Each structure stands twice: as C-alpha cells, then as structure tokens.
C-alpha cells in the first residue's frame, strides 16, 4: 500500500521530513508529492478534502486525507510493517509517546514560533521569547538525564517528533541555536541520536536538509 504526502518542498521542512523518517523506520511506502504554496493548496477541493485551512502537509491514504503532521506521524506508526514498536510496547508507553508528540508541538514548536517567523517571514522575535523556549528545553533536558530514549528502551515516534522540533530550534534560531545545543546537552544527544541513524540520513539527503545547529551571525 502506498501513501502520498502532499508537501511544500523547502529544505527546512522539518514537519514533512519527520513523517518521511518515521515511514522509513515503519516500512511504510510514502511517496512525496511536492507542491507549491499558494497553488495546489488554495483550491476549494483541497480545503474540502485535504486540509480545512489549506495547509501542508496532508497525507493521501486509500481511505482519504489526514492533516496535521503529528496526526500523520501517529498514523504511520500505527501502520508500521517493520516490526519496530514505534508507538511503544504497552498502553502506558503508547500514552507516553502521545505525551511527547504533543510536547513537541505545544512546547517546543509553540515556544519556537517567534524564531520561525523571524526565519521564514523576517519578523523579529519579541524580546523575552527565548525564556519560554528555554523553559521547555529545561524540562526535556531533565527527563533525558538518565534516559537514552524518551519512552522505553528503543526509538519511537516520540524521539522523532522531538528531534525534528529541535531541528527547527537549532536551524531557525540563528542567534541562539548553537548556544542552546551546547547548554542543553541531553536534548542535543537525543537529536544527534535520531539524526545520525542511516534511515534518517537518507531522508535528509533526499530533501537537501542541513543539520543544526546554526551558528550566530558575526
């Protein structure tokens, strides 16, 4: 069974890249359909069937489209054929995976949003934005103090989701990305663990992605 991922083609597209990485680990065939913002997504048909707010990514399945990158990530894990327990091995682990996938969006992505706007739209990050991001990173850092993976003893989509949120923390925060990687060493260790996997590296090469952290401008 093949799936088709409708997505923008920017090389810093961490949201779509994490889906492709999860699919590689899951043994799920996901074909990329790279689209242009403002063209394929801004139609009544796309809004009606693919994403109610006309955004990317959207996953085309035999049953219909799924939108929002973390919902797609969960679907890929549920559809895994590789034998890996990407959604955890027990009901507790599955719920904990959900907790960390949510954390990637509600904490890391949310608090990194000012720097996303700065990188993609040229809107300066408000003063004080870094403190909120560091609060999230501090919590992640403590959790990983005596753990290799976020949940259990092997890789799950929790690790993938957090690693690709960190990719945006390190890459889009031009002023602080390198310093944050050095300060929160456990978080960076998890990021490095995920990004150095051969399957991850193959996906990133396909996208032409650059690994973080970004160095501050001189």
Secondary structure, 3 states (H helix, E strand, C coil): CEEEEEEECCCCCHHHHHHHHHHHHHCCEEEEEEECCCCCCCCHHHHHHCCCCCCCCEEEECCEEEECHHHHHHHHHHCCCCCCCCCCCCHHHHHHHHHHHHHHHHHHHHHHHHHHHHHHHCCCCCCCHHHHHHHHHHHHHHHHHHCCCCCCCCCCHHHHHHHHHHHHHHHHCCCCHHHHHHHCHHHHHHHHHHHCCHHHHHHHHHHCCCCCCCCCCC
